[in-house]
């Protein structure tokens, strides 16, 4: 069986989605899952850029390494190459649905926080389901970036459980 492929998608692929990529790659590896994890943005204005320095700082503070990330833009052809496409907020969810070439592709799209057990019964149109964009955070403490990492980590175990049900992995 081929590796399960998952892509996290936010706006510019420099804050939220690369953070989710790094965290889930580490969690999947710890769980012994055969998973390929990547990320992309819905827009092209940061293509080729590294992750935002504040995101890299927050990722590092949480014990992960996001230093090698290079931003990319999601392409609708990627649906055929991915098993799961995870949107970081409702705007990305809607854009990805608009890009999906068919129903099978649209069925691959999920909101990241829908995997958070505390939010599993929250409707997809409820703003609490979004991972808020920390890009405009100008606080000295990078508090919105810290909150972003906490939100991603809160959903990470749910994603690992979801992946364990769908992949082969050593006992």
The 8 nearest C-alpha neighbors of each residue, nearest first, counted from 0:
[[1, 2, 167, 166, 3, 33, 168, 165],
 [2, 0, 3, 33, 4, 34, 166, 167],
 [1, 3, 33, 34, 4, 35, 0, 166],
 [2, 4, 34, 35, 82, 33, 1, 166],
 [5, 3, 35, 81, 82, 34, 36, 2],
 [4, 6, 83, 36, 81, 84, 82, 35],
 [7, 5, 37, 38, 84, 36, 85, 8],
 [8, 6, 38, 85, 16, 84, 86, 20],
 [7, 9, 86, 39, 16, 40, 38, 85],
 [8, 10, 40, 16, 87, 12, 11, 91],
 [11, 9, 40, 41, 42, 12, 8, 91],
 [10, 12, 40, 13, 45, 42, 9, 41],
 [13, 11, 40, 39, 70, 16, 9, 10],
 [12, 14, 50, 51, 11, 70, 17, 49],
 [15, 13, 54, 51, 17, 12, 16, 50],
 [14, 16, 18, 17, 9, 19, 13, 12],
 [15, 17, 19, 7, 8, 9, 18, 12],
 [18, 16, 20, 19, 15, 38, 14, 12],
 [19, 17, 15, 21, 16, 20, 22, 14],
 [18, 20, 16, 22, 17, 21, 23, 151],
 [19, 21, 17, 23, 18, 22, 37, 24],
 [22, 20, 24, 18, 19, 23, 17, 65],
 [21, 23, 19, 25, 24, 20, 18, 26],
 [24, 22, 26, 25, 20, 21, 27, 19],
 [23, 25, 21, 27, 22, 26, 36, 20],
 [26, 24, 28, 22, 23, 27, 29, 21],
 [25, 27, 23, 29, 28, 24, 22, 30],
 [28, 26, 30, 32, 24, 29, 25, 23],
 [27, 29, 31, 25, 30, 26, 32, 24],
 [28, 30, 26, 27, 31, 25, 32, 24],
 [31, 29, 27, 28, 32, 26, 159, 168],
 [32, 30, 28, 29, 168, 27, 169, 33],
 [31, 33, 168, 27, 30, 34, 28, 166],
 [34, 32, 2, 168, 3, 31, 167, 166],
 [33, 35, 3, 2, 32, 4, 36, 27],
 [34, 36, 4, 3, 2, 5, 37, 33],
 [37, 35, 5, 24, 6, 20, 4, 34],
 [36, 38, 6, 20, 7, 5, 35, 39],
 [39, 37, 7, 6, 16, 8, 17, 20],
 [40, 38, 71, 72, 8, 12, 73, 7],
 [41, 39, 12, 11, 72, 10, 9, 8],
 [40, 42, 10, 73, 72, 9, 11, 8],
 [43, 41, 40, 11, 10, 44, 72, 45],
 [44, 42, 46, 72, 45, 11, 41, 40],
 [43, 45, 46, 42, 11, 72, 47, 48],
 [44, 46, 48, 11, 43, 70, 47, 12],
 [47, 45, 70, 71, 43, 48, 44, 72],
 [46, 48, 70, 69, 45, 71, 49, 44],
 [49, 47, 70, 45, 69, 46, 50, 13],
 [50, 48, 69, 68, 70, 51, 13, 47],
 [49, 51, 13, 68, 14, 52, 55, 54],
 [50, 52, 54, 13, 53, 14, 55, 49],
 [53, 51, 55, 54, 56, 50, 49, 57],
 [52, 54, 56, 55, 51, 57, 141, 144],
 [53, 55, 57, 51, 14, 56, 52, 58],
 [56, 54, 52, 58, 53, 57, 65, 59],
 [55, 57, 53, 59, 54, 58, 52, 60],
 [58, 56, 60, 54, 59, 55, 145, 144],
 [59, 57, 55, 61, 63, 56, 60, 54],
 [58, 60, 63, 62, 56, 61, 57, 64],
 [61, 59, 57, 62, 58, 56, 63, 55],
 [60, 62, 58, 59, 63, 57, 148, 145],
 [63, 61, 59, 60, 58, 64, 57, 22],
 [62, 64, 59, 58, 61, 65, 22, 21],
 [65, 63, 59, 66, 58, 21, 62, 55],
 [66, 64, 55, 67, 68, 21, 58, 63],
 [65, 67, 64, 68, 55, 50, 49, 59],
 [68, 66, 65, 69, 49, 64, 50, 55],
 [67, 69, 49, 66, 50, 65, 70, 17],
 [68, 70, 49, 47, 48, 67, 71, 50],
 [71, 69, 46, 47, 12, 48, 13, 49],
 [72, 70, 46, 39, 40, 12, 47, 73],
 [71, 73, 40, 39, 43, 41, 42, 74],
 [74, 72, 39, 40, 41, 71, 75, 77],
 [73, 75, 76, 77, 72, 78, 41, 98],
 [74, 76, 77, 98, 78, 99, 73, 100],
 [77, 75, 74, 78, 79, 80, 100, 73],
 [78, 76, 80, 79, 75, 74, 81, 73],
 [77, 79, 81, 80, 76, 104, 75, 99],
 [78, 80, 77, 81, 76, 104, 82, 75],
 [79, 81, 77, 78, 82, 4, 76, 5],
 [82, 80, 4, 78, 83, 5, 79, 77],
 [81, 83, 4, 5, 3, 107, 84, 80],
 [82, 84, 5, 107, 81, 108, 85, 6],
 [85, 83, 108, 6, 107, 5, 7, 109],
 [86, 84, 7, 109, 110, 111, 108, 8],
 [87, 85, 110, 8, 92, 91, 88, 111],
 [86, 88, 9, 111, 130, 110, 8, 129],
 [89, 87, 129, 91, 90, 86, 130, 92],
 [88, 90, 92, 91, 93, 129, 124, 87],
 [91, 89, 93, 92, 88, 94, 86, 87],
 [92, 90, 94, 93, 89, 86, 88, 95],
 [91, 93, 89, 86, 95, 90, 94, 96],
 [94, 92, 96, 90, 91, 95, 89, 97],
 [95, 93, 91, 97, 96, 92, 90, 98],
 [94, 96, 98, 92, 97, 93, 91, 99],
 [95, 97, 93, 99, 98, 94, 105, 92],
 [96, 98, 94, 95, 99, 93, 100, 105],
 [99, 97, 95, 96, 75, 100, 94, 74],
 [98, 100, 96, 105, 104, 101, 97, 95],
 [99, 101, 98, 104, 75, 102, 105, 97],
 [102, 100, 104, 103, 99, 105, 106, 98],
 [101, 103, 105, 104, 106, 100, 99, 107],
 [104, 102, 106, 105, 101, 107, 100, 99],
 [103, 105, 102, 106, 107, 101, 99, 78],
 [104, 106, 102, 107, 99, 103, 96, 108],
 [105, 107, 103, 104, 108, 102, 109, 83],
 [108, 106, 83, 105, 104, 84, 82, 109],
 [109, 107, 84, 106, 105, 85, 83, 86],
 [110, 108, 85, 86, 111, 84, 107, 113],
 [109, 111, 86, 113, 85, 112, 87, 88],
 [112, 110, 113, 87, 85, 86, 114, 109],
 [111, 113, 114, 115, 128, 110, 154, 129],
 [112, 114, 119, 110, 111, 115, 118, 128],
 [113, 115, 157, 154, 112, 158, 111, 116],
 [116, 114, 154, 112, 118, 117, 113, 153],
 [117, 115, 119, 118, 114, 157, 154, 113],
 [118, 116, 115, 119, 120, 153, 121, 114],
 [119, 117, 121, 115, 116, 120, 113, 112],
 [118, 120, 116, 113, 121, 117, 115, 114],
 [119, 121, 118, 122, 117, 113, 116, 123],
 [122, 120, 118, 119, 123, 125, 128, 113],
 [123, 121, 124, 125, 120, 128, 119, 118],
 [122, 124, 125, 121, 128, 89, 110, 113],
 [123, 125, 122, 126, 89, 128, 121, 127],
 [126, 124, 122, 127, 123, 128, 121, 129],
 [127, 125, 128, 129, 124, 89, 123, 88],
 [128, 126, 129, 125, 121, 130, 118, 112],
 [127, 129, 126, 112, 125, 123, 113, 130],
 [130, 128, 88, 127, 126, 131, 89, 87],
 [129, 131, 87, 88, 147, 132, 150, 128],
 [132, 130, 129, 133, 147, 88, 143, 87],
 [131, 133, 134, 130, 15, 135, 14, 147],
 [132, 134, 143, 136, 144, 135, 131, 147],
 [135, 133, 132, 136, 14, 144, 51, 143],
 [134, 136, 133, 137, 132, 143, 138, 144],
 [137, 135, 133, 134, 138, 143, 141, 142],
 [138, 136, 135, 139, 141, 140, 134, 142],
 [139, 137, 141, 140, 136, 142, 143, 135],
 [138, 140, 141, 137, 142, 136, 53, 143],
 [139, 141, 142, 138, 143, 145, 137, 144],
 [142, 140, 138, 144, 143, 139, 145, 136],
 [141, 143, 145, 140, 144, 146, 138, 136],
 [142, 144, 146, 133, 145, 141, 147, 136],
 [145, 143, 147, 146, 142, 141, 133, 57],
 [144, 146, 142, 148, 147, 143, 57, 149],
 [145, 147, 149, 143, 144, 148, 150, 142],
 [148, 146, 144, 150, 145, 149, 143, 151],
 [149, 147, 151, 145, 146, 150, 152, 144],
 [150, 148, 146, 152, 147, 151, 153, 145],
 [151, 149, 153, 147, 148, 152, 146, 154],
 [152, 150, 148, 154, 153, 149, 19, 155],
 [151, 153, 155, 149, 154, 150, 148, 22],
 [154, 152, 150, 151, 115, 155, 149, 156],
 [155, 153, 115, 114, 151, 152, 157, 112],
 [156, 154, 152, 158, 157, 153, 151, 159],
 [157, 155, 159, 158, 154, 160, 153, 152],
 [158, 156, 114, 160, 154, 155, 159, 115],
 [157, 159, 161, 155, 156, 160, 114, 162],
 [158, 160, 156, 162, 161, 157, 163, 155],
 [161, 159, 157, 163, 158, 162, 156, 164],
 [160, 162, 158, 159, 164, 163, 157, 165],
 [163, 161, 159, 165, 164, 160, 166, 158],
 [164, 162, 160, 165, 166, 161, 159, 32],
 [163, 165, 162, 161, 166, 160, 167, 159],
 [166, 164, 162, 163, 161, 167, 3, 160],
 [167, 165, 163, 162, 164, 168, 3, 33],
 [166, 168, 33, 32, 169, 165, 163, 0],
 [167, 169, 32, 31, 166, 33, 170, 163],
 [168, 170, 31, 167, 32, 30, 33, 166],
 [169, 168, 31, 167, 30, 32, 163, 166]]
